[in-house]
Amino acid sequence: MNKGSRTGMPEEREMNLTSRRNFMKTTGAVVAAACVSGKLAAKPFKFPVGLQLYSVRELLEKDFDGTLVKLKTAGIQEVEAAGYYKKTAAEFRKSLDNAGLRITSTHHPLGALLGHEEELIEYGHKLGLEYIVCPGLRRRDPAAKGEMKLDDYRWACGELNRIGAMVKKAGMTFGYHNHRGEFEKENGVVYYDEMLKLCDPKLVVFEMDCGWVFAAGVDPVSYLSKTPERFPLLHLKDMVVTADGVVHSPVMGHGKLNIAACVKAATGLKHYYIEQEEFVGIEPIEAVHQDAEYMKRLQI
């Protein structure tokens, strides 16, 4: 090999250097444009659009199959159940299949699970669920009045672990869904912190309802960032809290919750579900459509 073939002619070397300089300038400009305050530009949030069916419970009671079809048309791809509307698992599954919807999770409060664990786990298995989630606890003494106390939460965590082992054996994952009360304190102990401490990560995951965390005056990102692997599920609802503490659930993007920050912090996420708990001046299906469009456009 001669020197010319190895190094190239002077004109070629100059051209190569010029091309390289132009490439570096262009690349630098692209990187600079992609960086805002030291952060890379946002990317689309590419998870299937999920909905907690509690959002349209009244419509489902009137027209179950028709409502499911409307949800699909509105942009929903997968759902989480909240009640089975007196249907067998086969009937429920058939209606979802006909609508083109996938079911990945369901909700059963602790009071409904106790004494019916095997029955509800079997139903969930027939539906093809990935998750069974408990969205509410009860006091250790069912006759006790008033709000949950720290000892009640500690007892409930034992029950969640026990049920979680049963759900795991059936090939699914058990989880817990919060509301606002879990972020209250007793003797300096935050109930939710105690639950994270006592629930076995191998048996119980957490479905964070970011809207209710926000309504409790807590930043959901602080929890999601700390242990993202414990939060494979999210409930996303926008929230407005008035000066007198009244909570409202508007269409996504019309409240105060930083939804993008929540999903960006949830690096262990497997599924999320929109949940809108009230509809003011808008039909529920139209609201769900707007919610779904918001999530499709979301950049993180």
LUMTOR-375092 format. One line per 4 residues: number of its first residue (from 1); for each residue x, y, z of N, C-alpha, C. Coordinates in nm, 2 decimals. Example, Ala and Ser with C-alpha at 12.3 -4.5 7.8 and 13.67 -1.06 7.14 Angstrom:
// residues 2
1	1.32:-0.57:0.78:1.23:-0.45:0.78:1.32:-0.33:0.78; 1.28:-0.22:0.71:1.37:-0.11:0.71:1.29:0.00:0.79 .
// end
This chain:
// residues 300
1	0.09:-0.12:0.00:0.00:0.00:0.00:0.09:0.12:0.00; 0.07:0.22:-0.09:0.15:0.34:-0.10:0.09:0.44:0.00; 0.17:0.55:0.02:0.14:0.65:0.12:0.01:0.72:0.08; 0.00:0.74:-0.06:-0.12:0.82:-0.10:-0.25:0.74:-0.07 .
5	-0.24:0.61:-0.09:-0.37:0.53:-0.06:-0.40:0.53:0.09; -0.30:0.54:0.17:-0.32:0.54:0.32:-0.37:0.67:0.37; -0.31:0.78:0.32:-0.34:0.91:0.38:-0.43:1.00:0.30; -0.43:0.96:0.16:-0.52:1.05:0.08:-0.44:1.17:0.03 .
9	-0.49:1.23:-0.08:-0.43:1.35:-0.14:-0.46:1.47:-0.04; -0.38:1.58:-0.05:-0.40:1.69:0.04:-0.54:1.75:0.03; -0.60:1.75:-0.10:-0.73:1.80:-0.12:-0.84:1.72:-0.05; -0.81:1.58:-0.05:-0.91:1.49:0.01:-0.90:1.51:0.17 .
13	-0.78:1.52:0.22:-0.76:1.54:0.36:-0.83:1.67:0.41; -0.82:1.77:0.33:-0.88:1.90:0.37:-1.03:1.89:0.36; -1.08:1.81:0.26:-1.23:1.79:0.25:-1.28:1.71:0.37; -1.20:1.61:0.41:-1.24:1.52:0.52:-1.24:1.60:0.65 .
17	-1.14:1.69:0.67:-1.14:1.77:0.79:-1.26:1.87:0.79; -1.29:1.93:0.67:-1.40:2.02:0.66:-1.53:1.95:0.70; -1.55:1.83:0.64:-1.67:1.76:0.66:-1.68:1.72:0.81; -1.57:1.68:0.87:-1.57:1.65:1.01:-1.61:1.77:1.10 .
21	-1.55:1.89:1.06:-1.58:2.01:1.14:-1.73:2.04:1.13; -1.78:2.03:1.01:-1.92:2.06:0.99:-2.01:1.96:1.06; -1.97:1.83:1.06:-2.04:1.73:1.14:-2.05:1.76:1.29; -1.93:1.80:1.34:-1.92:1.83:1.48:-2.01:1.95:1.52 .
25	-2.00:2.05:1.43:-2.09:2.17:1.45:-2.23:2.14:1.45; -2.27:2.06:1.35:-2.41:2.02:1.34:-2.46:1.94:1.46; -2.37:1.84:1.50:-2.40:1.75:1.62:-2.41:1.84:1.74; -2.32:1.93:1.76:-2.33:2.02:1.88:-2.45:2.10:1.88 .
29	-2.50:2.15:1.77:-2.62:2.23:1.76:-2.74:2.14:1.80; -2.74:2.02:1.75:-2.85:1.93:1.79:-2.86:1.90:1.93; -2.74:1.87:1.99:-2.73:1.84:2.14:-2.77:1.96:2.22; -2.73:2.08:2.17:-2.76:2.20:2.25:-2.91:2.23:2.24 .
33	-2.97:2.20:2.12:-3.11:2.23:2.11:-3.19:2.13:2.19; -3.14:2.01:2.21:-3.21:1.90:2.29:-3.19:1.92:2.44; -3.11:2.01:2.48:-3.09:2.04:2.62:-3.15:2.17:2.66; -3.23:2.16:2.77:-3.29:2.27:2.83:-3.26:2.27:2.98 .
37	-3.18:2.37:3.02:-3.14:2.38:3.16:-3.07:2.25:3.20; -2.99:2.20:3.11:-2.91:2.08:3.15:-2.98:1.95:3.13; -3.11:1.95:3.09:-3.18:1.83:3.08:-3.21:1.80:2.93; -3.21:1.67:2.89:-3.24:1.63:2.76:-3.39:1.66:2.73 .
41	-3.41:1.68:2.60:-3.55:1.72:2.56:-3.65:1.61:2.59; -3.77:1.64:2.62:-3.87:1.54:2.66:-3.90:1.44:2.55; -3.94:1.32:2.59:-3.98:1.22:2.49:-4.12:1.18:2.51; -4.19:1.12:2.41:-4.33:1.08:2.43:-4.34:0.97:2.53 .
45	-4.45:0.97:2.60:-4.48:0.87:2.70:-4.56:0.76:2.63; -4.49:0.65:2.61:-4.55:0.55:2.52:-4.61:0.42:2.59; -4.68:0.44:2.69:-4.75:0.33:2.76:-4.90:0.32:2.70; -4.95:0.20:2.70:-5.09:0.19:2.66:-5.18:0.27:2.75 .
49	-5.28:0.33:2.70:-5.37:0.42:2.78:-5.47:0.33:2.86; -5.46:0.34:2.99:-5.54:0.26:3.08:-5.65:0.35:3.15; -5.76:0.28:3.19:-5.86:0.35:3.26:-5.91:0.26:3.37; -5.93:0.32:3.49:-6.00:0.25:3.60:-6.15:0.27:3.57 .
53	-6.22:0.15:3.56:-6.36:0.15:3.52:-6.45:0.22:3.62; -6.40:0.24:3.74:-6.48:0.32:3.84:-6.52:0.45:3.78; -6.44:0.51:3.69:-6.46:0.64:3.64:-6.60:0.64:3.57; -6.64:0.53:3.51:-6.77:0.53:3.43:-6.86:0.42:3.49 .
57	-6.86:0.41:3.62:-6.94:0.30:3.68:-7.09:0.32:3.65; -7.14:0.44:3.65:-7.28:0.46:3.63:-7.32:0.43:3.49; -7.24:0.45:3.39:-7.26:0.42:3.25:-7.26:0.27:3.23; -7.17:0.20:3.30:-7.15:0.06:3.29:-7.28:-0.01:3.35 .
61	-7.33:0.04:3.45:-7.45:-0.02:3.51:-7.57:-0.01:3.41; -7.58:0.09:3.33:-7.69:0.11:3.24:-7.67:0.03:3.11; -7.54:0.03:3.06:-7.51:-0.03:2.93:-7.37:-0.08:2.93; -7.35:-0.20:2.98:-7.21:-0.25:3.01:-7.13:-0.26:2.87 .
65	-7.19:-0.34:2.78:-7.12:-0.37:2.66:-7.10:-0.24:2.57; -7.21:-0.16:2.56:-7.20:-0.04:2.48:-7.10:0.06:2.54; -7.09:0.07:2.67:-7.00:0.16:2.73:-6.85:0.12:2.71; -6.83:-0.01:2.71:-6.69:-0.06:2.68:-6.65:-0.02:2.54 .
69	-6.74:-0.04:2.45:-6.71:0.00:2.31:-6.68:0.15:2.29; -6.76:0.23:2.37:-6.73:0.37:2.36:-6.60:0.41:2.42; -6.56:0.33:2.52:-6.43:0.36:2.58:-6.31:0.33:2.48; -6.33:0.22:2.41:-6.23:0.19:2.31:-6.22:0.30:2.20 .
73	-6.34:0.34:2.16:-6.34:0.45:2.06:-6.28:0.58:2.11; -6.30:0.60:2.24:-6.24:0.72:2.31:-6.09:0.71:2.32; -6.03:0.60:2.29:-5.88:0.59:2.30:-5.83:0.50:2.41; -5.92:0.44:2.49:-5.87:0.35:2.60:-5.82:0.22:2.54 .
77	-5.71:0.16:2.59:-5.66:0.04:2.54:-5.67:-0.07:2.64; -5.65:-0.04:2.77:-5.66:-0.14:2.88:-5.73:-0.08:3.00; -5.79:-0.17:3.08:-5.87:-0.13:3.19:-5.84:-0.20:3.32; -5.88:-0.14:3.43:-5.87:-0.20:3.56:-6.02:-0.20:3.61 .
81	-6.06:-0.32:3.66:-6.20:-0.33:3.70:-6.22:-0.28:3.84; -6.34:-0.24:3.87:-6.39:-0.20:4.01:-6.53:-0.26:4.03; -6.54:-0.39:4.04:-6.67:-0.45:4.05:-6.70:-0.53:3.92; -6.78:-0.63:3.93:-6.80:-0.72:3.81:-6.94:-0.72:3.76 .
85	-7.03:-0.64:3.82:-7.16:-0.61:3.76:-7.24:-0.74:3.74; -7.23:-0.83:3.84:-7.30:-0.96:3.84:-7.27:-1.05:3.73; -7.16:-1.03:3.67:-7.12:-1.11:3.55:-7.02:-1.22:3.59; -7.03:-1.34:3.53:-6.93:-1.44:3.55:-6.80:-1.39:3.49 .
89	-6.69:-1.45:3.52:-6.56:-1.42:3.46:-6.56:-1.43:3.31; -6.62:-1.54:3.26:-6.63:-1.56:3.12:-6.71:-1.45:3.05; -6.82:-1.41:3.11:-6.90:-1.31:3.05:-6.83:-1.17:3.05; -6.76:-1.14:3.16:-6.69:-1.02:3.17:-6.58:-1.01:3.07 .
93	-6.50:-1.12:3.06:-6.39:-1.13:2.96:-6.44:-1.12:2.82; -6.55:-1.18:2.79:-6.61:-1.18:2.65:-6.65:-1.04:2.61; -6.71:-0.96:2.70:-6.75:-0.83:2.68:-6.63:-0.74:2.65; -6.52:-0.76:2.72:-6.40:-0.68:2.70:-6.33:-0.72:2.57 .
97	-6.33:-0.85:2.54:-6.27:-0.90:2.41:-6.35:-0.84:2.29; -6.48:-0.84:2.30:-6.57:-0.78:2.20:-6.54:-0.63:2.17; -6.51:-0.56:2.28:-6.48:-0.42:2.27:-6.34:-0.39:2.23; -6.25:-0.49:2.23:-6.11:-0.47:2.20:-6.03:-0.41:2.31 .
101	-6.07:-0.44:2.43:-6.00:-0.39:2.55:-5.93:-0.50:2.63; -5.82:-0.47:2.68:-5.74:-0.57:2.76:-5.76:-0.53:2.91; -5.79:-0.63:3.00:-5.80:-0.61:3.14:-5.67:-0.66:3.21; -5.61:-0.58:3.29:-5.48:-0.61:3.35:-5.49:-0.61:3.50 .
105	-5.59:-0.55:3.56:-5.59:-0.54:3.71:-5.74:-0.53:3.75; -5.76:-0.55:3.88:-5.89:-0.53:3.94:-5.87:-0.48:4.08; -5.98:-0.42:4.14:-5.98:-0.37:4.28:-6.08:-0.45:4.36; -6.03:-0.48:4.49:-6.12:-0.54:4.59:-6.07:-0.49:4.72 .
109	-6.16:-0.41:4.79:-6.12:-0.36:4.93:-6.10:-0.48:5.02; -6.02:-0.45:5.13:-5.98:-0.56:5.22:-6.11:-0.63:5.28; -6.21:-0.54:5.31:-6.33:-0.60:5.37:-6.40:-0.70:5.28; -6.39:-0.68:5.15:-6.45:-0.77:5.05:-6.36:-0.90:5.03 .
113	-6.23:-0.88:5.05:-6.14:-0.99:5.03:-6.14:-1.09:5.14; -6.15:-1.04:5.27:-6.15:-1.13:5.38:-6.26:-1.23:5.38; -6.23:-1.36:5.38:-6.33:-1.46:5.38:-6.36:-1.50:5.24; -6.32:-1.43:5.14:-6.35:-1.46:5.00:-6.23:-1.46:4.91 .
117	-6.11:-1.48:4.97:-5.98:-1.47:4.90:-5.98:-1.57:4.78; -6.00:-1.69:4.81:-5.99:-1.80:4.71:-6.09:-1.77:4.59; -6.21:-1.74:4.63:-6.31:-1.71:4.52:-6.27:-1.59:4.43; -6.22:-1.48:4.49:-6.19:-1.37:4.41:-6.06:-1.39:4.33 .
121	-5.97:-1.46:4.39:-5.84:-1.49:4.32:-5.87:-1.58:4.20; -5.96:-1.68:4.22:-6.00:-1.77:4.11:-6.07:-1.69:4.00; -6.15:-1.59:4.03:-6.22:-1.51:3.93:-6.12:-1.43:3.86; -6.02:-1.37:3.93:-5.92:-1.29:3.86:-5.83:-1.38:3.77 .
125	-5.80:-1.50:3.81:-5.72:-1.59:3.73:-5.80:-1.62:3.60; -5.93:-1.64:3.61:-6.01:-1.67:3.49:-6.01:-1.55:3.39; -6.01:-1.43:3.45:-6.01:-1.30:3.37:-5.87:-1.28:3.30; -5.77:-1.35:3.35:-5.64:-1.33:3.29:-5.57:-1.21:3.35 .
129	-5.60:-1.18:3.48:-5.54:-1.06:3.54:-5.39:-1.07:3.56; -5.32:-0.96:3.56:-5.18:-0.96:3.61:-5.18:-0.91:3.76; -5.27:-0.83:3.80:-5.27:-0.77:3.93:-5.41:-0.78:4.00; -5.41:-0.80:4.13:-5.53:-0.78:4.21:-5.49:-0.67:4.31 .
133	-5.57:-0.57:4.32:-5.53:-0.45:4.41:-5.63:-0.43:4.51; -5.58:-0.40:4.63:-5.67:-0.36:4.74:-5.67:-0.21:4.75; -5.79:-0.15:4.73:-5.80:0.00:4.73:-5.85:0.06:4.87; -5.86:-0.02:4.97:-5.91:0.03:5.10:-5.90:-0.07:5.21 .
137	-5.87:-0.03:5.33:-5.85:-0.12:5.44:-5.98:-0.11:5.53; -5.97:-0.18:5.64:-6.07:-0.17:5.74:-6.00:-0.19:5.88; -6.07:-0.14:5.98:-6.01:-0.15:6.11:-6.00:-0.30:6.16; -5.91:-0.32:6.25:-5.89:-0.46:6.29:-6.02:-0.51:6.35 .
141	-6.09:-0.43:6.43:-6.22:-0.46:6.49:-6.32:-0.40:6.40; -6.39:-0.48:6.32:-6.49:-0.43:6.23:-6.60:-0.35:6.29; -6.62:-0.36:6.42:-6.72:-0.29:6.49:-6.67:-0.15:6.54; -6.54:-0.13:6.53:-6.48:-0.01:6.58:-6.52:0.11:6.50 .
145	-6.55:0.22:6.56:-6.59:0.34:6.49:-6.47:0.43:6.47; -6.48:0.52:6.37:-6.37:0.62:6.35:-6.27:0.58:6.25; -6.17:0.66:6.22:-6.07:0.64:6.12:-5.97:0.53:6.17; -5.90:0.48:6.07:-5.79:0.38:6.10:-5.69:0.44:6.19 .
149	-5.64:0.36:6.28:-5.53:0.40:6.37:-5.40:0.32:6.33; -5.29:0.36:6.38:-5.16:0.29:6.35:-5.17:0.14:6.37; -5.22:0.10:6.48:-5.23:-0.05:6.51:-5.32:-0.12:6.40; -5.42:-0.05:6.35:-5.50:-0.10:6.24:-5.42:-0.12:6.12 .
153	-5.34:-0.02:6.08:-5.26:-0.03:5.96:-5.16:-0.15:5.98; -5.10:-0.16:6.10:-5.01:-0.27:6.12:-5.07:-0.41:6.10; -5.19:-0.42:6.16:-5.26:-0.55:6.14:-5.30:-0.57:6.00; -5.34:-0.46:5.93:-5.38:-0.47:5.79:-5.26:-0.52:5.70 .
157	-5.14:-0.47:5.73:-5.03:-0.51:5.65:-5.00:-0.66:5.66; -5.03:-0.71:5.78:-5.01:-0.86:5.79:-5.11:-0.93:5.70; -5.23:-0.88:5.70:-5.33:-0.94:5.61:-5.30:-0.92:5.46; -5.24:-0.81:5.43:-5.20:-0.79:5.29:-5.09:-0.88:5.25 .
161	-5.00:-0.90:5.34:-4.89:-1.00:5.31:-4.94:-1.14:5.29; -5.04:-1.18:5.38:-5.10:-1.31:5.37:-5.17:-1.33:5.24; -5.25:-1.23:5.20:-5.33:-1.24:5.07:-5.23:-1.23:4.96; -5.13:-1.15:4.97:-5.03:-1.14:4.86:-4.96:-1.27:4.83 .
165	-4.94:-1.35:4.93:-4.88:-1.48:4.91:-4.97:-1.57:4.83; -5.10:-1.56:4.86:-5.20:-1.64:4.79:-5.21:-1.60:4.65; -5.21:-1.47:4.62:-5.22:-1.42:4.49:-5.10:-1.46:4.41; -4.98:-1.45:4.47:-4.86:-1.49:4.40:-4.86:-1.63:4.36 .
169	-4.91:-1.72:4.45:-4.92:-1.86:4.42:-5.01:-1.89:4.30; -5.10:-1.80:4.28:-5.20:-1.82:4.17:-5.14:-1.75:4.04; -5.02:-1.70:4.04:-4.96:-1.65:3.92:-4.98:-1.50:3.90; -5.04:-1.43:4.00:-5.06:-1.29:3.98:-4.99:-1.21:4.09 .
173	-5.00:-1.08:4.09:-4.93:-0.99:4.18:-5.04:-0.91:4.26; -5.02:-0.90:4.39:-5.11:-0.83:4.48:-5.05:-0.69:4.50; -5.14:-0.59:4.52:-5.10:-0.46:4.54:-5.19:-0.38:4.63; -5.15:-0.26:4.67:-5.23:-0.17:4.75:-5.24:-0.04:4.69 .
177	-5.36:0.02:4.69:-5.39:0.15:4.63:-5.43:0.25:4.74; -5.36:0.36:4.75:-5.38:0.46:4.85:-5.50:0.56:4.82; -5.54:0.63:4.92:-5.62:0.75:4.91:-5.55:0.86:4.99; -5.62:0.94:5.06:-5.55:1.06:5.12:-5.52:1.03:5.27 .
181	-5.60:0.94:5.33:-5.58:0.92:5.48:-5.45:0.85:5.51; -5.39:0.78:5.42:-5.26:0.71:5.45:-5.15:0.80:5.48; -5.16:0.93:5.45:-5.05:1.02:5.47:-5.07:1.11:5.59; -5.17:1.07:5.67:-5.18:1.13:5.81:-5.08:1.06:5.90 .
185	-5.06:1.12:6.02:-4.95:1.07:6.11:-5.02:1.03:6.25; -4.95:0.94:6.31:-4.98:0.91:6.45:-4.85:0.90:6.53; -4.83:0.98:6.63:-4.71:0.98:6.70:-4.58:0.99:6.61; -4.60:1.08:6.51:-4.49:1.11:6.42:-4.47:1.01:6.31 .
189	-4.55:0.90:6.31:-4.54:0.80:6.21:-4.64:0.82:6.10; -4.59:0.83:5.97:-4.69:0.84:5.86:-4.74:0.70:5.82; -4.86:0.69:5.82:-4.92:0.56:5.80:-4.87:0.49:5.67; -4.85:0.57:5.56:-4.81:0.51:5.44:-4.66:0.46:5.45 .
193	-4.58:0.54:5.52:-4.44:0.49:5.55:-4.44:0.36:5.62; -4.53:0.35:5.72:-4.54:0.22:5.79:-4.58:0.11:5.70; -4.67:0.13:5.61:-4.71:0.03:5.52:-4.60:-0.01:5.43; -4.52:0.08:5.38:-4.40:0.05:5.29:-4.30:-0.03:5.37 .
197	-4.29:0.00:5.50:-4.20:-0.07:5.59:-4.25:-0.22:5.61; -4.38:-0.24:5.64:-4.43:-0.37:5.68:-4.47:-0.46:5.57; -4.51:-0.40:5.46:-4.55:-0.49:5.35:-4.43:-0.55:5.28; -4.43:-0.68:5.26:-4.32:-0.75:5.20:-4.31:-0.72:5.05 .
201	-4.21:-0.66:5.00:-4.20:-0.63:4.86:-4.21:-0.75:4.77; -4.19:-0.87:4.82:-4.20:-0.99:4.74:-4.35:-1.03:4.72; -4.43:-0.97:4.81:-4.57:-1.01:4.82:-4.67:-0.90:4.79; -4.63:-0.78:4.81:-4.73:-0.66:4.80:-4.66:-0.55:4.73 .
205	-4.71:-0.51:4.61:-4.66:-0.39:4.54:-4.76:-0.27:4.57; -4.72:-0.16:4.53:-4.81:-0.04:4.55:-4.85:0.03:4.42; -4.98:0.05:4.42:-5.04:0.13:4.31:-5.06:0.27:4.36; -4.97:0.36:4.33:-4.98:0.50:4.38:-5.09:0.57:4.31 .
209	-5.19:0.63:4.38:-5.28:0.72:4.32:-5.22:0.86:4.34; -5.16:0.91:4.24:-5.08:1.03:4.25:-5.17:1.15:4.28; -5.30:1.15:4.23:-5.39:1.26:4.26:-5.42:1.27:4.41; -5.44:1.16:4.48:-5.47:1.16:4.62:-5.35:1.19:4.70 .
213	-5.23:1.15:4.66:-5.11:1.19:4.73:-5.10:1.34:4.72; -5.12:1.40:4.61:-5.11:1.54:4.59:-5.21:1.61:4.68; -5.34:1.56:4.68:-5.44:1.62:4.76:-5.41:1.61:4.91; -5.33:1.52:4.95:-5.28:1.51:5.09:-5.17:1.61:5.12 .
217	-5.13:1.68:5.02:-5.02:1.78:5.05:-4.88:1.72:5.04; -4.87:1.61:4.97:-4.74:1.54:4.96:-4.71:1.53:4.81; -4.58:1.54:4.78:-4.53:1.53:4.65:-4.51:1.38:4.61; -4.59:1.33:4.51:-4.58:1.19:4.48:-4.44:1.15:4.42 .
221	-4.37:1.25:4.36:-4.24:1.22:4.30:-4.14:1.18:4.41; -4.16:1.24:4.53:-4.07:1.20:4.64:-4.07:1.06:4.67; -4.18:0.99:4.67:-4.19:0.85:4.69:-4.15:0.77:4.57; -4.20:0.81:4.45:-4.17:0.74:4.33:-4.02:0.74:4.30 .
225	-3.95:0.85:4.33:-3.81:0.86:4.30:-3.73:0.77:4.40; -3.78:0.76:4.52:-3.70:0.69:4.63:-3.70:0.54:4.60; -3.81:0.48:4.58:-3.82:0.33:4.55:-3.91:0.30:4.43; -3.87:0.34:4.31:-3.96:0.32:4.20:-4.00:0.18:4.17 .
229	-3.92:0.08:4.21:-3.95:-0.06:4.19:-4.07:-0.11:4.27; -4.11:-0.03:4.37:-4.23:-0.07:4.45:-4.36:-0.02:4.39; -4.35:0.06:4.28:-4.47:0.12:4.22:-4.48:0.08:4.07; -4.52:-0.04:4.04:-4.54:-0.08:3.90:-4.67:-0.03:3.84 .
233	-4.76:0.02:3.93:-4.89:0.07:3.89:-4.91:0.21:3.94; -4.98:0.29:3.85:-5.01:0.43:3.89:-5.16:0.45:3.86; -5.22:0.53:3.95:-5.35:0.59:3.91:-5.32:0.74:3.88; -5.36:0.79:3.77:-5.34:0.93:3.73:-5.47:1.00:3.72 .
237	-5.49:1.09:3.81:-5.60:1.18:3.80:-5.55:1.32:3.84; -5.60:1.42:3.76:-5.56:1.55:3.79:-5.64:1.60:3.91; -5.59:1.70:3.98:-5.65:1.74:4.10:-5.64:1.89:4.12; -5.75:1.94:4.18:-5.75:2.08:4.23:-5.80:2.08:4.37 .
241	-5.73:2.14:4.46:-5.77:2.14:4.60:-5.80:2.29:4.63; -5.92:2.32:4.67:-5.96:2.46:4.70:-5.90:2.50:4.83; -5.91:2.63:4.86:-5.86:2.69:4.99:-5.92:2.62:5.11; -6.04:2.58:5.10:-6.11:2.52:5.22:-6.09:2.36:5.22 .
245	-6.00:2.31:5.13:-5.97:2.17:5.13:-6.06:2.08:5.05; -6.15:2.13:4.97:-6.24:2.05:4.89:-6.16:2.01:4.76; -6.17:1.88:4.73:-6.09:1.83:4.62:-6.18:1.81:4.50; -6.13:1.85:4.38:-6.20:1.83:4.25:-6.11:1.76:4.16 .
249	-6.17:1.67:4.07:-6.10:1.59:3.98:-6.14:1.63:3.83; -6.07:1.73:3.77:-6.10:1.78:3.64:-6.04:1.69:3.53; -6.07:1.72:3.41:-6.01:1.66:3.29:-5.86:1.68:3.30; -5.78:1.58:3.26:-5.64:1.58:3.27:-5.58:1.70:3.20 .
253	-5.48:1.77:3.27:-5.42:1.89:3.22:-5.49:2.01:3.27; -5.60:2.00:3.34:-5.67:2.12:3.39:-5.66:2.13:3.54; -5.58:2.05:3.60:-5.56:2.06:3.74:-5.42:2.10:3.78; -5.37:2.07:3.90:-5.24:2.12:3.95:-5.14:2.01:3.96 .
257	-5.18:1.88:3.93:-5.08:1.77:3.95:-4.98:1.78:3.83; -4.85:1.76:3.86:-4.75:1.75:3.76:-4.74:1.61:3.71; -4.83:1.58:3.62:-4.84:1.44:3.57:-4.71:1.39:3.50; -4.65:1.47:3.42:-4.53:1.43:3.35:-4.42:1.40:3.45 .
261	-4.41:1.48:3.56:-4.30:1.45:3.66:-4.33:1.32:3.73; -4.46:1.28:3.75:-4.49:1.16:3.82:-4.45:1.04:3.73; -4.49:1.04:3.61:-4.46:0.92:3.52:-4.31:0.91:3.49; -4.24:1.03:3.49:-4.10:1.02:3.46:-4.03:0.96:3.58 .
265	-4.08:0.99:3.70:-4.01:0.93:3.82:-4.05:0.78:3.84; -4.16:0.74:3.78:-4.20:0.60:3.80:-4.13:0.51:3.70; -4.00:0.49:3.73:-3.92:0.41:3.63:-3.95:0.26:3.64; -4.02:0.21:3.74:-4.06:0.07:3.75:-4.20:0.05:3.70 .
269	-4.26:0.14:3.63:-4.40:0.14:3.58:-4.42:0.03:3.48; -4.53:-0.05:3.51:-4.58:-0.15:3.42:-4.72:-0.11:3.35; -4.80:-0.05:3.43:-4.94:0.00:3.38:-4.98:0.12:3.45; -5.05:0.21:3.39:-5.12:0.32:3.46:-5.26:0.32:3.42 .
273	-5.34:0.38:3.50:-5.49:0.39:3.48:-5.53:0.54:3.51; -5.59:0.60:3.41:-5.66:0.72:3.43:-5.78:0.70:3.52; -5.81:0.79:3.61:-5.93:0.78:3.69:-5.98:0.92:3.72; -6.10:0.95:3.66:-6.16:1.08:3.68:-6.28:1.05:3.77 .
277	-6.29:1.12:3.88:-6.39:1.09:3.98:-6.52:1.18:3.97; -6.51:1.28:3.89:-6.63:1.37:3.87:-6.63:1.43:3.74; -6.75:1.46:3.69:-6.76:1.52:3.56:-6.85:1.64:3.57; -6.79:1.76:3.56:-6.87:1.88:3.57:-6.87:1.96:3.44 .
281	-6.99:1.97:3.38:-7.01:2.04:3.25:-6.96:1.96:3.13; -6.94:1.83:3.15:-6.89:1.75:3.04:-6.94:1.61:3.05; -6.97:1.54:2.94:-7.01:1.41:2.94:-6.90:1.31:2.97; -6.92:1.21:3.05:-6.81:1.12:3.09:-6.72:1.07:2.98 .
285	-6.79:1.02:2.87:-6.71:0.96:2.76:-6.63:1.07:2.69; -6.68:1.19:2.68:-6.60:1.30:2.62:-6.48:1.33:2.71; -6.51:1.33:2.84:-6.40:1.36:2.93:-6.29:1.25:2.92; -6.33:1.13:2.91:-6.23:1.02:2.90:-6.16:1.03:2.77 .
289	-6.22:1.07:2.66:-6.16:1.09:2.54:-6.05:1.20:2.55; -6.08:1.31:2.62:-5.99:1.42:2.64:-5.87:1.37:2.73; -5.90:1.29:2.83:-5.80:1.24:2.92:-5.70:1.15:2.84; -5.76:1.06:2.75:-5.68:0.97:2.67:-5.59:1.05:2.57 .
293	-5.64:1.16:2.51:-5.56:1.24:2.42:-5.45:1.31:2.49; -5.48:1.36:2.61:-5.37:1.42:2.69:-5.26:1.32:2.72; -5.29:1.20:2.76:-5.19:1.10:2.78:-5.11:1.06:2.66; -5.18:1.06:2.55:-5.11:1.03:2.42:-5.01:1.14:2.38 .
297	-5.04:1.26:2.41:-4.95:1.37:2.38:-4.85:1.40:2.48; -4.86:1.33:2.60:-4.77:1.37:2.71:-4.62:1.34:2.68; -4.54:1.44:2.71:-4.40:1.43:2.69:-4.33:1.43:2.83; -4.23:1.34:2.84:-4.16:1.33:2.97:-4.01:1.34:2.95 .
// end
